[in-house]
Amino acid sequence: MKRNNLVILSGELKPLVIKILSSLFLVECRLTTDVPALGGHHLVMTDNKLAREILAFELAVRSLDTVLIATVQGWLFSAQGQARVIAEHAYFHVSPDVRSQAAQVIRSLPEPLTVLPASVSVNGTKLKTSELLKDVHFG
């Protein structure tokens, strides 16, 4: 499936759905590379370690009121009329402050992530995860 199917996209990464299924932690995101009319919205899915990193960086950027810009490398999966990029690597284009806050969040998340914590500490302040991720669907 992955053979000869490399995808590299850069843009604004925004989580849409977070799922926790026993020992599998999944994040589905929208990567915006251009306006929708030009095909600039791409669904991206990843699991476990990379999903934890995306969650941590998203919590950090939201607490600092900015957006997450990333380059995602993976492969294209398409079935039943839908396509998704299955991300294997992500490179986050953020300030050093956001990076250090995200590292703090990653260290505070349990591994494996079987339940989303009620709050996370970002920049020395406890913030409610549900408030930071109020527009993200939990499935």
N, C-alpha and C positions, 0 to 999 in steps of 0.2 A: 504494500500500500504506500509506504513512504518513499519508495524508490523513484528517483528522478522527479521529485515533487517538492523541492525546496521552496520555501516562502520566506521572504524577509520584508517586513513592513515597519514603517516608523510613523508615529503620530501620537495623538492623545489616547491614552488607555483608561477606560472607565469600566469598573466591574458592574455587571448587570444582575448576575445570579451567583449565589454561594450555596453549595450543597455539601453536606457531610453525610456520607454513607458508610457506616461502620468505621473502617480504617482508611477510607478514601476521602480526601478533602478536595473538592472541585471548585474552580472559579471560572465563570464564563464572562467575558468582557466584550466591549465594543472598542475597536481600534479605529479612530477617525483619522484618515489620511488626507481626505479631501471632502468636498460637499457630496451629499448622497446622490445627487443627479449624475455625478461623474463616477459613481461607484466607490465613493470614498469611505464607506462604513463596512468594517469587516468583523465578523464574529470570531473571537479567539477563545479557546478553551485550554485549560491546563489543570494539573493535579498536584497534590502533595507539596513537595518542596518549593517549586516555582509558584504554586498557588499561595503558599504562606508568604512568600516574598512580595507578591503582588498585593496581597491584603495588607501587609505591613507598610509598604510604600504608599498605598492608597490612604490608609489611616493617617500617616504622617503628612501627606500633602493636604488632606482635608482639614487637619488640625491647624495647619499653617495657611489655610485659605488660598491654595494654589492648585494647579492641575498636574497630572502625572503624564509626562512625555516619555515614551519608551520606543525602543526598536525590538521587535519580536522576531525570532527566528524559529521556524517550525516547518510543518508540512500541511498540505491541504487535504482535508477529508470532505468528501461530498457523498451524500446519499439522500434519497427521497426528496430531491429538489432543493436541498439546503447544503451550504458549504460552510465549513469552519476551518480555521487555522488551528492546528494542534500545536501549541507552543512548547518548545523544548528549552529555549533560552530567552531571556529578556535582559536588555541593557537599559537601565533607567537614567534618563537625562535630567538630573535634579541638582539642586544646590548642595554644597557640603552639609548645610544644616538639616535639610530634608533627609539626606543619606544617613546622618548620625541618628536622627530621630527614628528612621525606619529600622536601623540596626537595633536600636533599643527595643522597639516593638517586637522584632523577630525573636530576640532573646527572651522576651516575656511570654511568647506564645508557647503553649505546650506542644510536645511532639510525641506521638502523632496528634494532630489537631482533631479531636473527636467532638468538641463542642466549642462554639465561639465564646470567648470570655465576655463577661458583662461589661467590663471596662478595661482600658489599656492606659498605661502611663506614657504620655508624650510630652517631652520638654518639662518633666517634673510635675505635670498636671494629670490627674486621673480623669479620663474622658469616657463617657458611655459609648460603647461600640454601636449600640442601636441608633443613637442620635447621629453619630458620624456617618453611618451607612443607611440612613433612613430611606434613600431611594433605591437601595439594592434589594432584590427579591431573595428570600431564603427558601430554598426548596428541599 
